[in-house]
């Protein structure tokens, strides 16, 4: 089981990045996928998540209207398009997979404790 993130980097405020999460070793189309952000000294927080069918998403209030999560199950990829980046978006972004209690991944939960598998993360730094 592996989740590998890519696409992070350093940008100026107002810029854009697209993060990618490559899934392998499991049936990711039965899992909800979440993107989380962690800053040193702070609790890991949800950025956005998408359910297994792709029809249900959740985004933190701080990123609504700026970030978009999507998935391409044929490619086993999950994306986070980030526009209008702000310095407070800086952090290490990780993707995680959750099969859910019934094994369907049809519900996308904002709590990191629900998730079964995690990637190593990719760093995003936004300068003012």
N, C-alpha and C positions, 0 to 999 in steps of 0.2 A: 504494500500500500504506500503510495507516494503522492504528495502534493508539492508542486514546485512553482514558486512565484517568480515573476520577472516583470520588468517594465518600470521599476522604481528609478529614481534619480533626483537631481537637484534642479529646481525651476524657480523662476521668479513669481511673485504673487500675480495672480491673474492668468497664469499659464495652465497647460493641460498635460496630463499623463494618462496612459492606459495601462493598467496592471493586468497581467494574465496569470492564470492559475492552471497548470497542466496536471490532470489527474491520471494516475495509472495504477494498475494492480487491484482495482475493485470496480464494481458496477456503479460508477458515479451518477448514472441517470436515476438511481434509486435513493440518492442522497440530496438533502438540502445543503447548499454551500453558503458559507458566510465569509465576509471580509471583516477583519478586525484590525484595530490600530492600537499600538502600545507605545507609550512614551516612558522613558526611564523614570521610576518613582511614582508612576501612576498605574491605575488598574487598566487592564486590557478592556477596550470598549468596542462594541459593535459599530461598524460603519454601514454595512448593508448586507442583506442576505436574500437568497432566491430559493424557492422550493424546487423539488425534483422535476416538476412538470414545466417549470419556468413561468407559470401563470400567476405566481404569488411572490411579491417582494416586500421587503421592509428596508427602510433607510432611517438612519438617525436624523433627528431634526436639524442638526448642524450641517448636514450635507444634502438635504432635500433640495431639488432644483438644480444641483450642481453635479452630483455623481449619479451614474447609472450602472446598474449591475445587469449582466446578461450571461447566457450560457449557450454553448454549442455542443450538444451531447455527441454529435457525430465526430467531432474532433476531441471530445473529452476536455474541453476548455471552458473556463469561466473567466469573465472579464469584469473589470471595474473601470469605467470611463470617468475620469475626474477632470472637470472643467472649473474654471474660476477658482483656482487653488488659492488658499490663504495660508499665512504662516502657521496658524493653529492646526492646519492639516498635517503638519510635520509629524512623522512617527514611523515605526516599523509596521508594515502592513502584512498580515498573514491571512491565508485562506484556510478554511476548515470545513470538514464534511460531517454531516449529521444524518443518520438513517432514521432517527425518530423511534418512538416506542413501538410503532406498528410495522417498522421496516420499510415504509413507503417514502419517507422524506418529504411528505406532502405539506408539512408545516415547517415554516422557517422561524426559528427562535432567536431572539436577540442575545440570550445569555451564552457566554462562552462555555459554560459548564455542560451544555447540552451536546457539544460537538465531540466526535469520536477520533478524528484524525486531523493533524495540523501540518502545515508546511513550515519551512524555516523562516519565511518572511523576506520582504524586500523593503529597503529604506527609501522613504520619500522625505525630501527636505525642501521646504518652500521658504524662500527669502523675501524680505519686504523691500 
